[in-house]
Amino acid sequence: MPQLFERGGDLISFSGGLPDLELLPLKELSEQFARLTRIGGRIALQYSTPHVAKALVPAITDLMAREGGGTAAANLVPTAGSQMGLLALGLGLAAPGETVLCQTPAYPGAATAFRTAGLRLHGAPEDAEGLDPVALRATVARLRADGQRVRMLYCNPTFQNPTGATLSVERRHQLAQAARELDLLIVEDNPYGLLGFDGGTVATLQGIDPENVVYLGTFSKVFAPGLRCGWIAAPEPVAERLRRTTEVMALSPSSFAQAALAAFHARGGWDSLIDAYRERYRERCGLMADALEQELGTDGPWRWQRPEGGFYLWLRHEGGADTGRLARAAAEHGVSFVPGSHFGLDGECGDRLRLCFSNVPRKRIAEGVARLAVVLRGAAAGTGAALGANLGGRAA
């Protein structure tokens, strides 16, 4: 996996998908955490069972209902974030050698988790509108005819990482129907669904077909990642299997993290914080997209679309530039991004790159894009000499 969270010196990082925790009400949280420790510390700091705490269930159902989803305590499995959930799915619901279809470009953490579990990965077919239910049927039939056991379809359908794209509601219904016909379990990873810039949401696949979707939820993007708290919502028999797997992986969830999140929700709900995150990311995305247009223009070889939510901008070079090489050059200019090859299942997407705007100080976005543009314009010139000349011209 790429090194996403490294910082230091004068580096402007467009790499890691970090939320902007300046928006957290830290004074209020410190008082709540202190009260929790003082009154209930002996319970909150003890081992627990592999279940979502009863007090936390309303906080989860509140979040899921905003996108048309629903669940109950018996269907919930606690995780230390979606990354743990992905590995639990690979270990608990499939056998080594079985195949998982992945929406591509894919979140690298998902690919790594599934491979760690010994699974084979195959790109799910897509067209201009995203995941293609018609082609999915043909792909699954071909793979099964070749002797592969195709178990699951992994997707991140809302403000996808890394592209920022969102699958339409019509396609979601078609995809759910195709998966049912194919006896294919859908794994829906949804960290960004509530971060639409205009406050709108799209119905989750879990809400459309809760009996054939395993849903990965997390508090990392709507609250904070440091508590390492998330959940899986699954049909009850599947949830039982996953609960056994997560118990082996972590023994028990953090009672303190669950209690802290439950207390925060009970006191004020999610509206204020989620609205603040949406507005902050809308502003940051606009600043980055505007800076890219100013520096690179809209008719050059670099292409991108403004997302309507989430954390990321996804750039593609029409001439096939090697963004891995450009990332090394950009580092010399004091700016970082993630090369597209990290999101390919077999190294594809090497002519693309991901920029994250969520955690960059607003006053440094234009500066970071200007640094980046020096390198990207060098690639557009089509010669290593042009790139080298640009690198040599950086001020100390």
N, C-alpha and C positions, 0 to 999 in steps of 0.2 A: 504494500500500500504506500502511496506517496506520503512524504513528510509534510503534513498540512499545517501544523501549528507552531513551527519554528519562527522565532522573531529575534529582534536584536538590532542594535546599531541604528542605521538610517533606513533599514529595509521597510518598504511599503508592501504589505502582504495582501495580495488578492487570491490567496490560496485556500486556507481553511474556512469551512462553513461555520464560523462562530457567530452566535447571536450577540447582540449588543446589550450587555448587561448593565450599561449605564441607566437603563430604564427600570431596573428593579428597585422597589422601595426598600432599600437596605435597612434603614432605621426601623421600619415596621417589622421586617423580617428578623432582625436581630432580637427585637423584643419578643416576637413569637417563638423563636428558637430558644431563647433563654427561659421563657415560661414553660415550654415543652420539657426542657431539661430539668427544670426545678420541680415541676409537678409530676411529670410522668417519665423521668429519665430512666428509672430502673426497668421500665417496660420497653421504652423506645430504644434503648441501647442494648437490649437483650436479643438473643436469637429468636426467630419466629418460624412460622410454618410457611410452605411455599404457596401462599394465597395472597391475593390483594386484600389489604385491610378493609374491613367493613366501612370505616370512615372515609376511605379514599374512593370507594365505588361511585358516589355521586359526582366527584370531580371528574372522573373518567367518562361517565355516561353523559355529563354536561358537554364535554368536548366532542364526543362522538355524535351526539344528537345535532350539533350545529352543522354537520355535513350529511344528515339523513341516516346516520348509523344508530345502532342500538345494541345493547348487550346486558348481561346480568352477571352477578358475582360468580356463579358456577361456570361461566364461560371465560373468565379472566385468569390470566397467568401473569404473575409479576416478573419483570426483567430489570436488569441494570442498564436499560436503554435498548434501542432497536438492534444494535450490533449483537448483543447477547441473544436477542430473540431470533436473529437470522441463523446463528450457529445452532441454537436449540432446534429450530425447524429442520435444519439439515441433518442433525443427529437423531432427532426423535421421530421424524415422519418419512424418512427415506433410508435406503440401504446404499452402502458404497457401490459405485458403478452405475447407479440410476441417473437419469438425466433431468435436469431442471432447465426449462426454457426461461430466458432472461430478456426483458426489455433492454434494448441497447440504443445508444451507449448506456452502460450500466454503472450503478454506484459501486465503486471498487470494494467497499466493505462487504457487500453482498456476495460478489464473486469470490472473494477471499474466504468468507465463511462457508460457502457451499463447497468450495474446493477442499477446505480443511476437513469437512465432513466426508470427503471422498466421492463427491458427486461430479458428474460430467455436466458441462454447461453448453448450451446451444442458444444462439440468438433467436428470439421470437420474431416472426415476420412482421414487417411494418410497411405502411405506405405513407403518402403525404399527410394523412390524417392521424397517424400513430399506429398503434397495434391493430393488425388486420385480422379480424375473426375468420374470414373466408380462407385466407392463406394459412391461418393457424391450423385449420382442419387438415389441409394437405401436408403441412410440415409434420404434424404429429403422426399422421398415417404413414408417411415415409420413414420416419425414425423408428416407429414400432415395427414396420415391415423389415427394417434392417436389424431387428433384434434388440433395440434399445427400450428400456422401461422408462417411459416419460411420466414423471410423477407430479410435477408442479410447474406452475407458471408464476414467475416473480415479476412484479411490476411496481412502479412508483408513478401512478397516473396523474397526480396533481402537482404542478410546478416541479417537474421532475428534476432530479439531480443526475446529470449536469445541465440539461438543455433548457430547463424552465418551462417545458411544454406541458399542456394539460389535455387529457383525453376527453372528448365530448361525452355528454350524457348518453347520446344515442349509441356511440361506440361502446360505452361501458355495458349497456344492456346487451348488445350483440356479443360482446366478449364473454359476459357471464353465461349467456345461452350456449355459446360454442364450448366453453369449458365444461358445462354440465354434460353436453352430448359426448364429450371426449373423456369423461371421468378424470378431469384434470383439476387439481386443487389450485385455486388462485391464492397467491401470497401478495397482499396489498400493503406496501410500505408507505406510510403517510405522515412524514414529519412536517411537511410544509402546507398542508391543505387549508389551515386556518389563516394563512399569511397572504391572502389575496389583497392587493393594494386598495381595492375599492370596497373591501369588506364582504364581497360576495363569496359564496362557496359552491362546490359542485358535489352532487351525491356520490358517496363512496361506493365502491364495489361491495363492500361489506353490507351497506344498507340495501343494496339491490338484491344480493343473494347471500344472506348471512350463513346459510348452511353449507356453502361451498367456498367460503372465503376465510382465510386466516389473516387477521388484521394486526399489523404492527403499529402500535402507538407509542409516543414518547413525550415526556415533559421537557426534553432538552431544548426544543425550539420555541415553545410557548411559555416556558418558565426559565429554566437554567440547566445546563448539562452537568454541572458539578455534583448535583445530587444523585446522578446516575439512576434514574428511575423511569421505567416505562411499563408497557403491558402488551400482552397478546390477547386478542379477543378471537375465540375460535368456537366452532361447534363443540358441545360438551364432551363427547368422546375424544375428540382431538385435544381439547384442553387438558384432559386427564393425562394423556400421553406426554404432552409437553410439560406438564407440571412435574412429572417424574424426571424428565430430562433436566429441567432447570434446577431441580433439587440436587441432582448429582453435580451440576456445574457450579452452583453457588451456595448450596445447603439451604440458605434462606435469604429473602430479600432484606433490604435495610428497613427496619421498622421505623427508624428515626426519619429517613427520607419520606416514607409514606405518610407518617404522622404530620410532618412539616407541610407537605403539599396539601393534605386534607385540611389542616388548620387554615392555610392561606385561602383556599377555596371557600371554606365555610364562612370566613370573615368578610370576604368581598367579592367572591366569584372571579371569573376570568376576563370580563369585558374590558376593564380599564387597561390591564396589561397587554392583552392581545391587540386592542385598538392602538396602543402606543407603539407596539412592535410594527404593526402594519404601516402606520404613518412614517415611522423612521425608515423602514426599508423602501417604501415608495420613494421617499426623498433621495435616499442613497442610490437607488437604481437609476433614477432620473439624472442625477449628477454624473454617474458613470457613463450612461448611454449618451448624454449630451457631449461629454468630453471625448468619447470615442468618435462621434460624428465630426466634432471639430478637428480632431487630430488626424483621422483616417479617411474622412469623407464618407459618402454613401454610395459612390460609384467605383470604388477601388476593388482590389481582390479580396479584402476581408469583409465577410458578411456576418450579420447577426440580426436577431429580432429582440425587441424589448419584451421581457416577460411581464405577465400581469400579477406576479406574486413570487414568493420564494426568495432565494438568496443569490441566484446565479445568472450570468450572461454567458452564452455559448457562441464562440467565434469560429468561423471556418474560412480557410484560405483556399480560394478557387484554383490556385496554381499548385496546390499540394505541398506547401511548405512543411518542413519537419519541425513541429512545435516542441519536441524534446530538445533539439538543438537551440531553438529560440529561448527556451526556459533557462538554459545555462547562460546564454548571452544576457538575458534580462536580469539575472542575478547580479551580473557585473554592473548593471545600471541601478541596482538597489530596488528592484521590484520583482515580485514572484507571482506565478500563476501555476495552474496544474495543466500539464500537456494532455491532449486528448487521448493519447494512447493508454493512459491509466484507466480510461473508461471503456476500452475495447476488451472483448473477451479473449482475443488473440492478438492484441497489439494494434488493431485497426483504429481509426479515428486519429491517426498521427498528424493530420493536417488541421486539427482543431484544438481549441484550448478553452478552459473554463476560468472565468473571473468571478470572484465572490465579492459582493459589495456590502454585505451585512455588517461587518465589524470594522470597516475602514473609517477613521475619523473623516468627517465630511470635508474638512479643509485640506485633506491630503489626497482626495480622490483625483482631482484634476492633475495634481503633480504626479501621482502614480501613473495615470494614463499617459501623460506626456513622456515619462521615462519609457514606458512600455512601447509607445508609438515609434520611438527612435529605432527600436529593435524590429518591430513589425514592418516599418517602412523599408528597413534593410532587406527583409525577406521579400517584400514586394518588388524591390529592385532586381531580384533574381540572381544575385551574385554574392558569393562569400566575401568578395573584396568590399562590396558596399556595406555589408554587415560589420566587417572588421573595422572599416573606417569609422563607422558610427560608434562602435565600442571604444575606439581610441579617443574619441572626442568628448568623453564624459568628464565633467568637472569633478574635481576631488571633493 
